[in-house]
Amino acid sequence: MKRVCTRQFRNLTRLRSFGEVREKISRSINHVCLSRRSFHGSACRLGELELTSVRYPHVQRGKYATLTEKDVDFFQKLLPQRVLQDPSELDGYNIDWMRTVRGNSQMVLRPKTTSEVAEILKYCNERHLAVVPQGGNTGLVGGSVPVFDEIVISTQLMNQIISLDEVSGIIVCQSGCVLETLDNYLAERELMMPLDLGAKGSCHIGGNVSTNAGGLRLLRYGSLHGSVLGVEAVLASGEIVDCLSSLRKDNTGYDLKQLFIGSEGTLGMVTSVSILCPRRPKAVNVAFLGVENFEAALQTFQLCKGMLAEILSACEFMDQESMQCIQENLKLTNPIKSYPLYILIETSGSHGSHDEEKLNVFLEAAMGKGIVQDGTIAMDVTQRQNIWGLRERIAEGLLHDGYNYKYDISLPLPKLYEIVEDMRQRLGSKVTRVVSYGHLGDGNLHFNVTTPEYDKEVLGLIEPYIYEWTSQVRGSVSAEHGLGFKKRDCIRYSKEPNAVKMMVKMKKLFDPNGILNPYKTIPL
Amino acid sequence: MKRVCTRQFRNLTRLRSFGEVREKISRSINHVCLSRRSFHGSACRLGELELTSVRYPHVQRGKYATLTEKDVDFFQKLLPQRVLQDPSELDGYNIDWMRTVRGNSQMVLRPKTTSEVAEILKYCNERHLAVVPQGGNTGLVGGSVPVFDEIVISTQLMNQIISLDEVSGIIVCQSGCVLETLDNYLAERELMMPLDLGAKGSCHIGGNVSTNAGGLRLLRYGSLHGSVLGVEAVLASGEIVDCLSSLRKDNTGYDLKQLFIGSEGTLGMVTSVSILCPRRPKAVNVAFLGVENFEAALQTFQLCKGMLAEILSACEFMDQESMQCIQENLKLTNPIKSYPLYILIETSGSHGSHDEEKLNVFLEAAMGKGIVQDGTIAMDVTQRQNIWGLRERIAEGLLHDGYNYKYDISLPLPKLYEIVEDMRQRLGSKVTRVVSYGHLGDGNLHFNVTTPEYDKEVLGLIEPYIYEWTSQVRGSVSAEHGLGFKKRDCIRYSKEPNAVKMMVKMKKLFDPNGILNPYKTIPL
């Protein structure tokens, strides 16, 4: 039993009667969608989604070759039984899991080795055949599906763990390893992956690295630019760039692996990675707090950064409208009273009672200063999952409203909620809800608007206004989702012309024929 | 008073009579050398050091223009009173602080702003005048001094702190800020820089970023690839690439800033940086332990990683020969009995008594299991500095032997000491000492051999043997020092030909005329 830190902290035990959300909640709705067993909130079934080439008529197919029988013969010899061409099998590779884009690829290749990937790319480069590398196909910006008839190179069969040094915590594996599989493998050895995502049951580590995935552990363990120690990638030419170092320090020349982190498969296809894995925490605590305004939320974050310091592992927030959404649409129960904003704080450490003491002292201070008004602490794993469920099921709740306009932006912390209030005023009664939540500790806002159905006028009120707003305060129009196909033309809101010019030059240097994941990342 | 965790841990209080090293020790001998007030172990005075062009006759001057009066006029107009040409003033910019290389630059430019740097580079690029960017000139591989007559662009006057967001801990500053100045500024705000180096009193943050400096906090806070959030750099063409984001998350296009981290000023000159700074720890503990062999050292590291977990901030090691060196040459006292290997463990946390308890429990376990034989814990700041002094003054101690062959390599942890034993056998009685120490937690070995004077035969026994050995186990021939001028031709021991080829292409893309820090990083 956890002790109550102050009398004010009166809702501590309410969570026990938290029946509505007691069912096992996967860390996010993503899990459900990703399995493709079902899809919530969409009337659209497989086969009915219009082709990307139809929906986005301004995007023209590049001057690439078209697949011939000779090509198919080549690939079938190279990858016996590992070339998919049956249209019924191709849908899952042509359509993104959000069901917003649909390519028209006629062939999926499933290599098992780096040298097979090298053979494929060498051939495609010589033949001017465009390709799209694909991992778990869990991206949110249409980056991992074909736009036209690009050949899909899937990493599904590249799923071998190559090595683990348990002393240093460095794992080396192929790019097709599923994140959760790796995390489970590490859990048996008291280690864990430095990143965690809702899509972890499906996403591939190669895709995580290629999109510089952020997620729930970034506040504590930093970005993949720091924790990825090595990358092996195949260039468009078929040349293998082996920077698969498993060293913490290596200052010999340019750090080429960084180029493949976050470039969405447009500079090379990641085939193996080496990652530094932290120790798995022995104790995890979760608190859910109510505050009166965003200023108090920031004060809470600052206070917990100082007082929880090395054990702070997440600082998430959600607003009243987020809570209303999950209450109304998912019938979840708010474990505390209604407040304008809620904060979820997680600690992860090596010593349970030390961590509890720190958390209690922090909560006493936060409530004593009048920053935090109310709160509850999870008592066990189920309660932890339930509190996390409140934060993570908002995305699911939103789908029930009808149409959902989704944005994933980074802003300087003092500006993080100003945009929400501004937008709420701007949209007024034209919309069902303006809902925001996100990673407070990372300055990452998930901003959402819902309407009963798609409304062009509402879209016109949101865009480009939200991008211009973000740009003016030097925010990022894509905090963690990347640009992919759908956002590549928004790059100018977050990057200067000289930077974009350098990117274009680098793309040309690495992939002169432009065969690698065309129509993605780099703007038209 | 700190309690003794076991009876075995009997040397706890010995440190109090630790008179020999009680004088205030700067974190490293580097401090002394860097100030250029004195230089230990070298008979060579300023003016006597031979020119790099003489010492390395195989390196030919590139086909660059030579400085004319018209050029000088241009720079004097652009930077009034900030162009140095007096030969007596130029020595400090032409010679590295180790006094191993000496350029022959005729001019030092001291811009204050990014746009001045842009003007300089635009002009130099058009005129084909080669330049070398220089920060605190504290590098160890001759990367920041001219090789021939390159114009020095010093960041000495680019020392403004631009902003600090105390909530997120993100500082933005010009590249010429001295690391220690930044750390002191942050200390007043309960924050700290994520890196710490012996040279912190002199080195510039722009140089740290350009060389991807490692240092003493890397084990805990990771590399600069993770903690640098933004970079503003000027390309050879004079174009400013503004990627000075102060966001934790930004996935809009390629992460160009990574290219400037560790590329030693050969792709662009860093003018400003944005860095994520951790909270300053409230409690710091240091323990000094003796173990019987390297296997026990690894077990100690593994145990403390697990038990100290989030509070572990350093795990350094030094061998018996290191201890003998500082005992004999610096008259320092070993606070415990003599052991084959010693380990220094530092914890940093937010709660003193929690940290002490964790440390004591760890020490009890380590001694109970028979892994650690003996040890002592620092009782106060002075004792902490004294223990750190044992580890950090080895470099100074070595200089007293005469000639010092120095290597800075990364190896897979299980191999880290094997190379030392192998080399000790190989060199036998031909040398004074074979000494090794380093960052155990990072797999980074500082390997040293001494002889009374420079001995070509000994050098031939060490090189290329040590590089080949390192290469065979996929180690790095430069863990944290970079390649610069002196090690650029060693790159092939740690990087594959395809990777080097890509680097050469990138250099050509970013700097087609090759004016930026020529003769560095990229091999001949």
Interface residues (C-beta under 8 A of the other chain):
Chain A: D165 E166 V167 S168 G169 E190 T211 N212 G214 L218 G222 S223 H225 G226 S227 L235 E239 I240 V241 D242 C243 S245 S246 L247 R248 K249 D250 N251 T252 G253 Y254 D255 L256 Q258 L259 I261 G262 S263 L267 R279 P281 K282 L298 F301 Q302 K305 G306 M307 L308 A309 E310 I311 S348 G349 S350 H351 H354 E357 K358 S410 L411 P412 L413 P414 H439 D442 G443 N444 R474 G475 S476 V477 S478 A479 E480 H481 G482 L483 K487 C490 I491 Y493 S494 K495 E496 N498 A499 V500 M502 M503 K505 M506 L509 F510 T521 I522
Chain B: D165 E166 V167 S168 G169 E190 T211 N212 G214 L218 G222 S223 H225 G226 S227 L235 E239 I240 V241 D242 C243 S245 S246 L247 R248 K249 D250 N251 T252 G253 Y254 D255 L256 Q258 L259 I261 G262 S263 L267 R279 P281 K282 L298 F301 Q302 K305 G306 M307 L308 A309 E310 I311 S348 G349 S350 H351 H354 E357 K358 S410 L411 P412 L413 P414 H439 D442 G443 N444 R474 G475 S476 V477 S478 A479 E480 H481 G482 L483 K487 C490 I491 Y493 S494 K495 E496 N498 A499 V500 M502 M503 K505 M506 L509 F510 T521 I522
